[in-house]
């Protein structure tokens, strides 16, 4: 009996690993995209440097809303690199599979539908992390190492990134399911990208937002995607005791968004109209 259970678990793990492996191989086939993304991050780093250098020079102060120039630069450049890692493209995948009718093939597989899509994107996330984010992080550290204090915050930062990936995946998955009703996901996804980029701190640090608006943002899951891990990395005033509550808040949003997605999937799956196949 124990051997059968062990064999079953091993079989399941092999299935999961196969999905991740295929995702990694697909990314390697198009590895020029990762190289292009890295070059884009370097160009963005240069633009951000001179742009915010000019902004801080015009303000005439070294600190704006509690952030120095180098903190702002590191925050925004790493936010851009993180965006490349966390962007699962699940929304488009769901939309394409829905319109082609290929979605049915995934639904009949003996595997959780949401886990299947996550693992199919996980390989790309891993490769993008090593081929795009890590080189960008090293470059940023060399440029601003005197202004970037690394210690325990680096470990919490990596854990926080994982939570951010899960939350972002759930947001993408939820929006992707909307195509079951709209027959198209392009417009909804564009709107989602704008909202997430603004409210998560991916384009502008949330510290620069008005206090009243910031209180509203704190009640939403988006700030837990980018702002929380970046705060851990760039805010030197935070201590280990501050990281715990921040991670708990992220874990709360992971559980909530996962459950919301599962409920919405059960509802949306009853509205499927196959257009191809």
C-alpha positions as CSV (number, residue, x, y, z in Angstrom):
1,X,0.0,0.0,0.0
2,X,2.8,2.4,0.9
3,X,4.7,1.6,-2.2
4,X,1.6,2.3,-4.3
5,X,1.1,5.7,-2.7
6,X,4.8,6.4,-3.2
7,X,4.7,5.5,-6.8
8,X,1.6,7.6,-7.3
9,X,3.3,10.7,-5.7
10,X,6.4,10.0,-7.9
11,X,4.2,9.9,-11.0
12,X,2.5,13.2,-10.1
13,X,5.9,14.9,-9.5
14,X,7.2,13.6,-12.9
15,X,4.1,15.1,-14.6
16,X,4.7,18.4,-12.9
17,X,8.4,18.4,-13.7
18,X,7.7,17.6,-17.3
19,X,5.6,20.7,-17.7
20,X,8.3,22.9,-16.1
21,X,10.9,21.2,-18.3
22,X,8.9,21.9,-21.5
23,X,8.4,25.5,-20.4
24,X,12.2,25.9,-19.9
25,X,13.0,24.4,-23.3
26,X,10.5,26.7,-25.0
27,X,12.1,29.6,-23.4
28,X,15.6,28.5,-24.5
29,X,14.4,28.1,-28.0
30,X,13.5,31.8,-28.0
31,X,16.4,32.8,-25.7
32,X,17.1,35.8,-28.0
33,X,14.1,37.3,-26.3
34,X,15.8,37.2,-22.9
35,X,18.9,38.8,-24.4
36,X,16.8,41.5,-25.9
37,X,15.0,42.0,-22.6
38,X,18.4,42.4,-20.8
39,X,19.5,45.0,-23.3
40,X,16.2,46.8,-22.8
41,X,16.8,46.8,-19.0
42,X,20.2,48.3,-19.5
43,X,18.8,51.1,-21.7
44,X,16.0,51.6,-19.2
45,X,18.6,51.9,-16.4
46,X,20.4,54.6,-18.3
47,X,17.1,56.5,-19.0
48,X,16.0,56.2,-15.4
49,X,19.3,57.4,-14.1
50,X,19.3,60.6,-16.0
51,X,15.6,61.2,-15.7
52,X,15.4,61.0,-11.9
53,X,18.8,62.7,-11.6
54,X,17.2,65.7,-13.2
55,X,14.1,65.4,-11.1
56,X,16.0,65.3,-7.8
57,X,18.2,68.2,-9.0
58,X,15.1,70.3,-9.8
59,X,13.6,69.6,-6.4
60,X,16.8,70.7,-4.7
61,X,16.8,68.0,-2.0
62,X,18.5,64.6,-1.5
63,X,15.4,62.9,-0.1
64,X,11.9,63.0,-1.6
65,X,9.1,61.3,0.4
66,X,11.6,59.3,2.3
67,X,13.5,58.0,-0.8
68,X,16.9,59.1,-2.0
69,X,17.9,59.3,-5.6
70,X,19.7,56.0,-5.6
71,X,16.8,54.3,-3.7
72,X,14.4,55.5,-6.4
73,X,16.7,54.4,-9.2
74,X,17.3,50.9,-7.8
75,X,13.6,50.6,-7.0
76,X,12.4,51.4,-10.6
77,X,15.1,49.5,-12.5
78,X,14.5,46.3,-10.4
79,X,10.8,46.8,-10.8
80,X,11.2,46.7,-14.5
81,X,13.4,43.6,-14.3
82,X,10.9,42.0,-11.9
83,X,8.1,42.8,-14.4
84,X,9.8,40.6,-17.0
85,X,10.1,37.8,-14.5
86,X,6.6,38.0,-13.1
87,X,4.8,38.5,-16.4
88,X,3.4,35.0,-16.9
89,X,1.5,35.7,-20.1
90,X,-1.3,33.4,-18.8
91,X,-4.0,35.8,-19.8
92,X,-3.0,35.6,-23.5
93,X,-2.4,31.8,-23.2
94,X,-5.9,31.3,-21.8
95,X,-7.4,33.6,-24.5
96,X,-5.6,31.8,-27.4
97,X,-6.5,28.3,-26.0
98,X,-10.1,29.4,-25.6
99,X,-10.4,30.8,-29.2
100,X,-8.6,27.8,-30.7
101,X,-10.6,25.2,-28.8
102,X,-7.4,23.8,-27.4
103,X,-8.7,24.6,-23.9
104,X,-10.8,21.4,-23.9
105,X,-7.6,19.3,-24.2
106,X,-6.3,20.9,-21.0
107,X,-9.6,20.5,-19.2
108,X,-9.7,16.7,-19.7
109,X,-6.2,16.2,-18.5
110,X,-5.9,14.5,-15.0
111,X,-4.4,17.6,-13.5
112,X,-5.6,20.7,-11.7
113,X,-6.4,23.2,-14.4
114,X,-4.9,26.2,-12.6
115,X,-1.7,24.3,-11.6
116,X,-1.3,23.2,-15.2
117,X,-1.2,26.8,-16.4
118,X,1.1,27.9,-13.6
119,X,3.7,25.1,-14.2
120,X,3.5,25.8,-18.0
121,X,4.6,29.4,-17.2
122,X,7.0,28.5,-14.3
123,X,9.8,27.4,-16.6
124,X,9.8,30.7,-18.4
125,X,9.8,32.5,-15.0
126,X,12.9,30.6,-13.8
127,X,14.8,31.2,-17.0
128,X,13.9,34.9,-17.1
129,X,15.0,35.3,-13.5
130,X,18.5,33.9,-14.3
131,X,18.9,35.4,-17.8
132,X,17.4,38.8,-17.2
133,X,16.7,39.8,-13.6
134,X,19.9,38.4,-12.0
135,X,22.3,40.2,-14.5
136,X,20.3,43.4,-14.0
137,X,20.5,43.1,-10.2
138,X,24.3,42.6,-10.3
139,X,24.7,45.7,-12.5
140,X,22.5,47.8,-10.2
141,X,24.5,46.5,-7.2
142,X,27.8,47.6,-8.7
143,X,26.4,51.0,-9.6
144,X,24.6,51.7,-6.3
145,X,26.2,49.3,-3.8
146,X,27.1,52.1,-1.4
147,X,23.4,52.9,-1.3
148,X,22.0,49.4,-1.3
149,X,22.4,47.5,2.0
150,X,22.2,43.7,1.6
151,X,21.7,41.3,4.5
152,X,18.7,39.4,5.8
153,X,16.6,41.6,3.6
154,X,17.9,39.8,0.5
155,X,16.5,36.4,1.8
156,X,13.1,38.0,2.6
157,X,13.2,39.7,-0.8
158,X,13.5,36.4,-2.6
159,X,10.7,34.9,-0.6
160,X,8.6,37.9,-1.2
161,X,9.2,37.7,-5.0
162,X,7.8,34.1,-4.9
163,X,4.7,35.4,-3.2
164,X,4.5,38.3,-5.7
165,X,4.7,35.8,-8.6
166,X,1.8,33.8,-7.2
167,X,-0.4,36.9,-6.7
168,X,0.4,38.2,-10.2
169,X,-0.3,34.8,-11.7
170,X,-3.7,34.7,-10.0
171,X,-4.5,38.2,-11.3
172,X,-3.5,37.1,-14.8
173,X,-5.5,33.9,-14.5
174,X,-8.6,35.7,-13.3
175,X,-8.5,38.2,-16.2
176,X,-7.9,35.4,-18.6
177,X,-11.1,33.7,-17.5
178,X,-13.0,36.8,-18.5
179,X,-12.5,35.9,-22.1
180,X,-15.1,33.1,-21.5
181,X,-17.6,35.9,-21.4
182,X,-16.1,38.5,-23.8
183,X,-14.7,36.1,-26.5
184,X,-11.6,38.4,-26.5
185,X,-9.0,39.1,-23.9
186,X,-6.8,41.8,-25.6
187,X,-8.6,44.9,-24.4
188,X,-9.2,43.6,-20.9
189,X,-5.6,42.6,-20.6
190,X,-4.3,46.0,-21.6
191,X,-6.5,47.6,-19.0
192,X,-5.2,45.1,-16.4
193,X,-1.6,45.8,-17.3
194,X,-2.1,49.6,-16.8
195,X,-3.9,49.1,-13.4
196,X,-1.4,46.6,-12.0
197,X,1.6,48.7,-13.2
198,X,0.2,51.8,-11.5
199,X,-1.1,50.4,-8.3
200,X,1.7,47.9,-7.7
201,X,4.5,50.4,-7.8
202,X,6.0,49.1,-11.0
203,X,6.1,52.5,-12.7
204,X,6.2,54.9,-9.8
205,X,7.2,54.1,-6.2
206,X,4.1,54.1,-4.0
207,X,5.9,56.3,-1.5
208,X,5.4,59.2,-4.0
209,X,1.6,58.7,-4.0
210,X,-0.7,61.0,-1.8
211,X,-1.4,59.5,1.6
212,X,-5.1,59.1,1.0
213,X,-4.6,57.3,-2.2
214,X,-1.9,55.1,-0.6
215,X,-4.4,54.0,2.1
216,X,-6.7,52.8,-0.7
217,X,-3.9,51.0,-2.5
218,X,-2.9,49.2,0.8
219,X,-6.3,47.5,0.8
220,X,-5.7,46.0,-2.7
221,X,-3.5,43.0,-3.6
222,X,-1.5,44.8,-6.3
223,X,1.0,46.5,-3.9
224,X,2.0,43.1,-2.7
225,X,3.3,42.2,-6.2
226,X,6.1,44.6,-6.6
227,X,6.1,47.2,-3.9
228,X,6.5,44.8,-0.9
229,X,9.6,43.0,-2.2
230,X,11.2,46.2,-3.4
231,X,10.5,47.9,-0.1
232,X,12.3,45.1,1.7
233,X,15.3,45.6,-0.6
234,X,15.6,49.3,-0.8
235,X,14.3,50.7,2.5
236,X,17.2,50.7,5.0
237,X,14.9,51.7,7.9
238,X,13.1,48.3,7.8
239,X,14.3,45.5,10.2
240,X,13.7,41.8,10.4
241,X,10.7,42.4,12.7
242,X,9.2,44.5,9.9
243,X,9.6,41.8,7.2
244,X,7.4,39.3,9.0
245,X,4.1,41.3,8.9
246,X,4.9,42.2,5.3
247,X,5.3,38.6,4.3
248,X,2.1,37.6,6.2
249,X,0.2,40.3,4.3
250,X,1.5,38.8,1.0
251,X,0.6,35.3,2.1
252,X,-2.9,36.6,2.9
253,X,-3.3,37.9,-0.6
254,X,-1.8,34.7,-2.1
255,X,-4.6,32.7,-0.3
256,X,-7.3,35.1,-1.2
257,X,-6.4,35.5,-4.9
258,X,-6.0,31.7,-5.3
259,X,-9.4,31.0,-3.8
260,X,-11.1,33.8,-5.8
261,X,-9.6,32.3,-9.0
262,X,-10.8,28.8,-8.1
263,X,-14.3,30.0,-7.4
264,X,-14.4,32.1,-10.6
265,X,-13.0,29.1,-12.6
266,X,-15.8,26.9,-11.4
267,X,-18.3,29.5,-12.5
268,X,-16.7,30.4,-15.8
269,X,-16.1,26.8,-16.9
270,X,-19.8,26.4,-17.2
271,X,-20.0,29.2,-19.8
272,X,-17.4,27.8,-22.2
273,X,-18.3,28.0,-25.9
274,X,-15.8,26.2,-28.1
275,X,-15.1,28.2,-31.2
276,X,-12.4,26.0,-32.8
277,X,-10.6,22.8,-32.2
